[in-house]
Amino acid sequence: MIREKILVDADKKVFFRNNVDYCVGTGRLGLALTEEYLKELAYVQEMIGFSFIRGHGLFSDDVAIYHEYEENGETKVEYNYTYIDRIFDSYLKLGIRPYLELGFMPGQLASGSQTIFYWKGNTTPPKDYKKWTDMVVALLDHLKKRYGDEVTGWPIEVWNEPNLPGFWYKADMEEYFRLFKESFTAIKAYDSRFQVGGPAICGVRDAEWIKAFLEFCKKEGLRPDRITRHHYTVEFPERIGHYDYSKLEDPVMRFENLKSTRDIVDSYEEFKGLPIHLTEFSTSYTPKGVIHDTNINAAYLAGQLAGLGDVNEAYSYWTFGDVFEEQGVPDSLFHGGFGMVAAGNIPKPTFWTFYFYKQLKLFSENCVYRDSSSVIVKSDKGYAGILWNIDGDDLTKELTLPLPEGEYTLISKTVDEKCCNPLKLWHDMGEPAYPTAEETELIKSAAQPLTGSAIIKVENDAAAVALPVNKNGVVYFTLTTRRFTPDRGYDYEKVVSFH
């Protein structure tokens, strides 16, 4: 067994921004009209509790906000908020607010017929920019009247991935810049409290786009409230049948790419220090990326969550659940969907990585140790930490944690291929595409962390803790003061040895 030693200095201050619960992604907003979607979101909110949710399709035809009609030979516009009110009401009941992505284009307002996805989101510029900005401002005004001034705190992002031709006609940079300027100016003129960001790019020519966007904003006298971009960490996938198989990229290289965006922004005096939001991040960028359902995904993302806050104020995982239709209705239970939760509220291993980081944040934000596979925080209660092992041999991490003399309770929660692997059980069952209620409950029973405990006695001002971290495993632990309050006559040792 490989052993790894970790010596913690209780007085050391290590930078660690844990913003795991700020925002989470979803598919098109219209999916929030379905029962399964809301069940999955309710479970995620109960267990983790995100502040914001970001999805596509705010202005797409299935949400049905924008309508043109003819009257007395004149083209007129009217708005319908029936569905968006229903969607946002559902969000607020679950304690989550929308992160408003302005897109895609309503069919009647579009300048062309290009669409993307199974649900045909139109990805062309508006035929009339005044009608576009009128629609945006009218929606904000409606939301403010319905929900109050809190709406001015809902973040706004102009479009999605305009550097990719599928998402923005011909990936026309100058046309996107016009869309941003017109949207930004109109929103700020309506209510300057709204926070508006862009350019929402993903991957291709990222440095070129960020520089050009900042140059444009500088020239036009615009100061975006934040810079937004996306972050995915796999090589180009191999498609076999319905599914995409991808290799993970080197996490150091991916973090360096994020740092390059921070450096570009900070190289401009006008924009230095502007917050950067990763409004989408995951491993694979396809909704059939089989890695999403695995334990290695959970372990890899443990490392991502430890470091994403270094140069980014916020980061939003894509997505919370598997109700998703970009490439059509899912063909099977485990289909490589983006979600951290599968149908039937089956938590994937990745779900627990996010849950552990939320628990870590609740325990303390005072980080005392961090390396490439560990992060440990300290409070007056004791210590908590997350340990992970990306595709390596099983190992044991031996922690030395400074503490006063006394007894402490060690609690560990382990997610790995041996003890929390619903994918394996589903496979062993024969890979039922549409499991029955009984089969779903059985698979869910294999999707829970293994909880362990021990009493740690401290005699020389330091606790010695050994925790196994198996291949593709993630372990969350707490070490807190033990308060022993036995009832009269109860002897645990006698109980467990009685026969």
N, C-alpha and C positions, 0 to 999 in steps of 0.2 A: 504493500500500500504506500503510495506517495504521500509524504507529509509536508505541509507548507506552514511555516511559522509566521505569525502576525503579532508584533509587539506594539501595543497601543500606548500612546502618550496622552493621558487624560486632559492635559492642558493645551494640547496642540489645536489650532484652529485651521481647518481645511475647508477651502471654498467648495461648496456643493449647493447648487440651486435645484431644489426638488420641487418642480412645478408640475408634477405628474397629473394632478387633478384639474388643471386649468381648462382644458378643452379636449374633446374627442370627436372623431369624424363619424359621418353617416353617409349612406347613399343619397339618392335624390330625396328631397324633402317630402314628396308625395307618398313615399313609403310609410310615413308616420300616420297615415290613415288606416293602416292595417293592424290587426290585433297582435300577431306574432311580433311585429316590430316593437310595439309598445310594451309587451311582456319582457322582451329582452332588455330594452332600455330601462324599465323599472328595476330589473334585477341588477343591472350595472350601477344604477344610481343608488340603490339600497346598499350595495357592497362597497362601492368606491366613491361615487358622488362627484361627478365632474361639474364645473361651473358653466361651461359653454359647450355647444354642439355646432359643428360646421358641416354643411352638406351642399350638394349641387341642386340646381333646378328651381331656385326661388321664383324665377320669372318664366319657367318653362310652361308649356301649354297644359300639362296635367294639373298644375296648381291653379291655372285659369285666372290669373290676375288681370291681364291686359286684353282688351277687346276693342276692335274698331267696328263702326257701323256707318251706314249711309243715311243721311237725313236731309231732305230738300237739296239733293245734289252735292252735299258737303260731307266729307269724311270726318267723323267725330270719334272721340275716345271715351270709354268708360272702364271702370275698374271693379273687379269682383274679389272680395276678401273672404269669402265663405270658407274656402279650404285652408288658406294660410292662417286664419284665426283659429280654426280647429286644430291645426298642427301646433301652433305656438301655445295655445291653451294647454294642450297635452304636455308640451315641454315644461311649461311653468309649473304644472301640477306635480311634475317629477323633480322639481328643483333644479332645472337646467335652462339656460338661456341661449338663444340663437347667436351664433357668430355669423353675421350676414355676408354671404358670398353673393355678389351682384352678378347673376347669370342664371341660366343661359338666355338666349334671345327669344321672346315670344314670336311665334310664327308670323303674326300679322305685322310685327314691327321689324322683322328681319330683312336684310338687304339681299339675302341669298337663300339657297335651299340646303346648304351643307349641314348635316346633323352628325351626332356621335352617339354611340351606345344603342342598345336594344330599345331604349325608351325615347330615342330620337331627340336629344337636346340640340337645339339649333345653335351653331357656333359661328355665325356671321355677325358683322357689325350691324348697328341699327341703320335703317334707311333714313331715319330722322333723329338726330341727336337731341333735339329739343323734346321730342316725344319720349325719348329714353330718360332724360333727366327729370322730366315732369313725372314719369311713372315712378322713378326712384324716390323723389321727394314726396310724392303723394303717399307712397307706402310708409315712409318714415313718419309722416304726419298722422296717418291712420294708426300706426303702432303707438305713437306717443299718446294719442287720445284714448286708446284702448287700455294701455298698460302704464301710462304715466311717464314721468321724467326718467325713470330707470332705463328706458330704452336708449337714452343717449350714452349709456355705458355699454351697449351691445357693440362689439367690434364690427367693423365693415371692411371687406376686402373686395377690390374691383376685379372681377372675373376669376378664371381658373386656368392656369398653365397656358398663357397666350404664346409662349415660345414654342409650343407644339402645334403643328398645322391642323391636327385633328380637333383641337380645342379652340382654335382661333384661326379663321380663314387665312390660309397662306402664312401663318405665323407672322403676320404683318406688324412689325415693331412700331412703326410710326402711327398706324391706325390704332394700336392698343394704347399708345401714349395719348392719343386724342381722347379715347374712351376714358382713360384715367383722369385726364385734366377736366373734361366736361363733368364727369361724375363727382370728382373731388370738389370742384368749384361750386357746383350746385348744392351739394350737401352742406358745405361750410357756410354758404350764403343763407341756407335755411336755418341751421343751428350749428354753430361752430364747436359745440361740445362733442359732436360725433367724432369718433376716431377712425380715420380712413387709411388703409394700407394697400400696398401692391409691391411688386408686379406679379406675385403668385406664380412664379416660374418653377419648372421642374426639370432638372438635369441638363438638357441640351443647351449649349452656349450660355451657361449660367452666369459666368463672369462678364461676358460681353453684354448680356441683358441688364445685369445689375448696374454696370457702369453707365450704359446708355440711358437707363431709367433715371439715374441720379443726375446725369448731365442734363437731361430734359427738364427735370424738376428744378434744377438750379437755374437754367435759362428762363423758365417760365415763372420763377418766383414761387414755386410750390414747395411746401414742406410736409411730406407725408408723415402721418403719426407713427408709422412703423413700416419696416420692410418685411415682406412676406415671401417665402419660398418653400419648396418641398424637399424631402430627404428620403430616398430609398437606397437600399444597400445590397442589391444583388446584381449579378451580371445578366446579360441578355438571356432570356429563358429559352428552353427547348420545349416545344409543344408536342405532346403525345396524346392523341385522342382529345379529350376535353381539357387536359391538364397541362400546366406549365411547371417545368422543373428548372430551378435556378441555383447557382452557386453563390454563397454569401461572399461579399467583398470584405477586404481587410478593414476592420473598424478604425484603425489609426488613420488610414487613408481617407475614410469617409469623414472623420472628425476634422482632418486637415482641410477638406473641401468646405466644411461649414465655417471654419476659421477664416478661410479666404474671403468669404462673403462679409464677415465682420470687419476684416482688414480693409476691404474696398469701401464699405460704408464709412469707416472711421478715417479714411484718407481725405474725406471732404469735410472741411471745417463747418460747412452749413449743416451737415447731417451726422456729424460725429456723435456717437452714443445713442443714435436712434435704436429703439428696441427692434429685434428681429424675431418674428414669429414663424415657426415651422408649422404651417397650417395643414400639412399632411406629412406623416412619416410612417414608415413600416420597413419590413425587409423587402419582400417581393412587391412589385407595383402592378400585379395583375390579380383579378378576383378569382383566378383558378390556380393561384400560386400555392402548391401543395405544402410548402414549408410552413405556411401560416398555422397549420393544425398540429405542429410537432413540438416536442420538448426543446429541440435545438433553437426554435424560434424564441421560446421563452427565455432560454439562457443567453442568447445573443442580445435580445432586447434589454435584459438586465444590465448589460454593459452600456447599451445606448442610453438608458434612462439615468445612469450614473453620470454621463458626460454631456448630454444634450443641453443642459442648463449653463454650461461654461460660457458659451457665446450667444445663446438664444434665451430671450426672456420667457418664451412660451413654445410649446410643442404639442401637437395634436395627433394622436394615433388614429390611423385610418384602417379600421373603423371599430365601433363598439360591438356590432352584431352582424350576423350572416344574412339578414334580410337585405338583399342587394341584387341589382339586375343589370349591371352595365353590359355583361355579355350574355344576358338572358337569365331566365329563372334557373336557380341552381339545380343540378342533375341528381344530387345525392346529399346525404347528411354531411359527411366530411368531403368537401369538394375544393379545399384550398381557399375558402372564402376569407376576405379581409378580417372578419369579425373576431373579437376576443371571446365571443360567446356564440356557440352553434345553436341551431334550431332546438327548441325544447328547453332552452336555458341551460344547455350543457356548457360549463366553463371549459375553455381550452387551457392548456398549460400557460399560455401567454396572459390569460386573464389574471392568474395568480401573481405573475410578475408585477402587474400594475397594482393589484391589491396590496402586495407586500410594500411597494414604494409608498402607497397612501398610508399604510400603517406606520411606516418609518417616519413619514412627515408628521403624523399625529403624535408620535412618541417624542421627537425632538428634531429641530433643524440645526442643531449644534454638531457639525461633523468633526470627528477627531481622527478619522483614518479613511483613506481611500486609495485603492490601487486598481489595476486592470481587471480584477475579479472580486472586489470586495468594497463595501462601503459601510462604515460604522458610525453611529451617532451616540451622544451621551446626554443624559439629563439627570436631574436630582433623583430620578427613579432607578437609574442604572444605565445599561447599554442596550442598544438594539442594532441590528445589522442585517445586511443581505450579502450572501455569498453565492457565486455562480461558477459554473465549469462548462465552458463552451467546447463540446466535442472532444474532450480529453479523457485520459484514464481516470478511473475513480481515485479520489484523494481524500485526505483528512486535513482540515485546516485547524491548526493548534493556535488558539488565541490566548494572549496574556493581557488581561484587562485590570488596570489598577482599581482597587476597591478597599474600603476599610474591612477589618476583621469581622466575620459574621457568616450567616448562612444566606444563600441566594437561590432563587428558583430560575432554572434555565428552561425556557420553552423554545422548541424549534418546530418549524413547519416546513416540510420538504416536498418539492415538486420535481420529480425526475421520471425517467422512463420505466422505473420499476414500481413506483408507488402512486403515480398520478398520470395516467396515460390512457385517456378515453379512446384515442385513436387505435391503440393496440387491441383493446377489447372489441371495438367495432370491427376491426379486421379479423380477429379470431372468431367472431360470431358469423362471419361470412360477408361482411360489408353490406348490410341491408341499406339500400338507398333510402327507403322510406320506413324507418323503424316504427313499430307499434308503440303505444304508450308504455307498455311493460318493458319493451326493449330500450326505450329512451331512458326510463328510470334506472335500468341496469347499467347502461353506459354512463349515466350521470354519477352512479355510485363509484365509478372508477376515476372520477374527475375531481377528487378532493385531495388536498394535501395530507400527508402523513404527519400527525402531531406527536412530538416526543417531549419528554420532560426529565429533569434530573435536579438533585440538590447539590449545589456547589458550595463547599466550605472554604472560606478564605482565612488564611492564617498569617501570611507574610505580605499583606497589603496588595495582593494581586490574585485574581481568579485565573485558573488554568482551565480553559474550555476547549474540548476537541469536538469538532463537528464534521461528519462525513459529507462530502459534496460529490455525488456521483456524476458520471458522464451526462452532459446535457441537463444538469440539475440546477435548481435555484433553491436556496435555503434562507428562510427568514428566522431570526432568533431574537429573543429578549432575555436579558439577565437582570433581575430585579430583586430587591430585598425580600427575603422570605419571612412572612409573619405567621408563626406556628401557633395555632389556637385550638388544640385538641380538646375534645369533650372528656368529661370525667370517665375514666375507665376504658377509654378507647386506645388500643395499642396496635398501630398499623403493622408493625413487624410480626406481632403475634397473629394478627388476622391473616396475613398472607402466607404464614408458615403453618397455620392450623390444619391438622388432618387427623 
